[in-house]
């Protein structure tokens, strides 16, 4: 993947993050996979962690644009934040049968797979280009 591709991926991640939480707090029924109190409480614990993921994506995007060595840090931070969120979400979904709940379960699985793909790509891309990122070279 090119630098342009990574930048696009970061922008898409930011847009999805903002859109998800905007919908969650304004039209929850559009995206909730379950209506139980436990599920709502679980999801309500995520905005701060997702805000951190969004911030790391913004900082990675800015650092890449400036060819700053901090791009490596922020890409690894973004990938790691995504992996942590993926792990938390998947474990809850498996333990509570969320994936088996029709369209909501399918949406939840898609979100989880997108998060996993984003995280693995960000981590692998950053690590395999660490020398170029640290030197500020166009990677």
URFENNOR-V541387 format. One record per residue. N is the residue number from 1. RES is the residue in one small letter. PHI is phi in whole degrees, -180 to 180 (* if undefined). BURIAL is 1 if it has 9 or more other C-alpha atoms within 8 Angstrom, else 0. Layout:
n: <N;N>
res: <RES;RES>
phi: <PHI;PHI>
burial: <BURIAL;BURIAL>
This chain:
n: <1;2;3;4;5;6;7;8;9;10;11;12;13;14;15;16;17;18;19;20;21;22;23;24;25;26;27;28;29;30;31;32;33;34;35;36;37;38;39;40;41;42;43;44;45;46;47;48;49;50;51;52;53;54;55;56;57;58;59;60;61;62;63;64;65;66;67;68;69;70;71;72;73;74;75;76;77;78;79;80;81;82;83;84;85;86;87;88;89;90;91;92;93;94;95;96;97;98;99;100;101;102;103;104;105;106;107;108;109;110;111;112;113;114;115;116;117;118;119;120;121;122;123;124;125;126;127;128;129;130;131;132;133;134;135;136;137;138;139>
res: <x;x;x;x;x;x;x;x;x;x;x;x;x;x;x;x;x;x;x;x;x;x;x;x;x;x;x;x;x;x;x;x;x;x;x;x;x;x;x;x;x;x;x;x;x;x;x;x;x;x;x;x;x;x;x;x;x;x;x;x;x;x;x;x;x;x;x;x;x;x;x;x;x;x;x;x;x;x;x;x;x;x;x;x;x;x;x;x;x;x;x;x;x;x;x;x;x;x;x;x;x;x;x;x;x;x;x;x;x;x;x;x;x;x;x;x;x;x;x;x;x;x;x;x;x;x;x;x;x;x;x;x;x;x;x;x;x;x;x>
phi: <*;-86;-58;-59;-62;-65;-61;-62;-60;-65;-63;-61;-61;-64;-63;-63;-58;-66;-63;-58;-73;-63;-66;-56;-90;-118;-141;-50;-61;-67;-127;-71;-90;-155;-109;-68;-60;-62;-64;-62;-64;-61;-63;-67;-85;-93;-56;-67;-64;-68;-65;-62;-59;-61;-63;-64;-67;-62;-66;-65;-62;-64;-64;-63;-63;-91;55;-85;-60;-69;-57;-60;-57;-72;-69;-67;-63;-64;-62;-68;-62;-63;-64;-64;-62;-57;-61;-63;-67;-64;-61;-61;-62;-68;-68;-116;64;-66;-64;-87;-99;65;-61;-62;-67;-66;-64;-62;-62;-64;-61;-64;-67;-64;-63;-63;-61;-55;-65;-65;-63;-61;-65;-65;-61;-63;-68;-74;-118;-60;-63;-66;-65;-70;-86;81;-73;-69;-103>
burial: <0;0;0;0;0;1;1;0;1;1;1;0;1;1;0;0;1;0;0;0;1;0;1;1;0;0;0;1;0;0;1;1;1;1;0;0;0;0;1;1;0;0;0;0;0;0;1;0;1;1;1;1;1;1;0;1;1;1;1;1;1;1;1;1;0;0;1;1;1;1;1;1;1;1;1;1;1;1;1;1;1;1;1;0;1;1;0;0;1;1;0;0;1;1;0;0;0;1;1;0;1;0;0;1;1;1;1;1;1;0;0;1;0;0;1;1;0;1;1;1;1;1;1;0;1;1;1;0;1;1;0;1;1;1;0;1;0;0;0>
